[in-house]
């Protein structure tokens, strides 16, 4: 395999100074895992730092994530406006699939290169045909938006949501699906971190974290499952069967 074809972007020095590195402490809401990708030949030689250390939690401002207290109450009032715009006519009746970025579709270490997960092109193309797809990442838009521009060649992502759309809960950035403005029985989240969907575990299709295994086939293997899932009216029974089977 030509490894260079899996490298989708090189972060500029200006972006390096300001972008958030999602792998550091897994501030993407990845449960605080300390696992770091192993140094492996060509991948190790290609990687160099994406970001500098950031502080956490972020200062309170108008763009900061909502903060959930330990007793479950919100420190800021939940905005009445949904995170997603009104559904487009071409997507009417379709299931909304929320897709994570880092360690789900790509991997970016402390480096300037971002690696695509194997078969991500086939996966996104087919998902965009079947569903209303939404990118939802706890990374900052300065990093995630240009990566998504290069990754999504087919316009699969109808919307993109970043860190400011998350809820900060017990040290993690949680993706609260109830704030999307879609019926939850027609919402699915694909994410490698259970901490990211802790509010709605029954809506999740978990995937294994990906770093640099170019023999990985998980995204390719998921396509037939999602093709069947696209035809159902209520996702809960199918996802329950999937969890039981696995």
Phi, psi and omega in degrees: 000138176282103185298332182297334180289347180266357180263116188257343181202154173236117185288134179286167181299321179298318179292324180299324181289333190243337185287153176269133178272110186293341182279340183287111179066008182051057179286005173282007184084031184270031172074014177072020182298137179266004182294132178239149179297142180283151176286120183225097170046243186298324181294320180295322181287337182276332189281140166209167201295132177277331193206167173257164183301138177244162177267157182213139358286166181289157177297150181288124175206180186296338182258003182285153177297154172297143181252126179258125180287168181298333179276005176092357181273152178274136177281342174235147180294135179295127181294143182286331182287128178298156179290329182258148175289172177302140184296140181284155184300324181291342180254004182301130180086350181278154172289142175269120180249118180267125187239128176286164181255290190284132183068003172250307178255327182220172169226130173232122179271211177277037196233171181274347181260140177245125182264136175277139174292143178305139177070014180295328179296311179299319182297308183294321179300312182290321180297321179294333177284329188263332192226167164275101185267139180229124171283129178224107182233148176271006173283164176286149182297332180301325177272311191286327184295310178295327176297316180294325178302319181280329184284317188267086183283345188247004182068035180295324182279112177286329179216159176230131179238139185238195189305321184294346178268357180274167171251126179274111189225115176052045176084003181235153173268109186260140179264100184278102185292339180290346181267359184289329186091025178234154176294129185295336178284001175229034178231132177232143174241132176252117188203147178273355184241116176301332180296333182288333181238032184299335178284337185220061182297333181286350180261005190261143165247099182290147172230155178288144176296137180242137180238299183206018179281103184281359174263003181296138180233015188299316181296320178296319181293336181281340186302311179300322178299315181288331175297319176291320183294331183295344184264357184268158178267336181223123189280343192294316181297317181294316180292326176296317177298320179296317179294321180294320181291329182270000000 
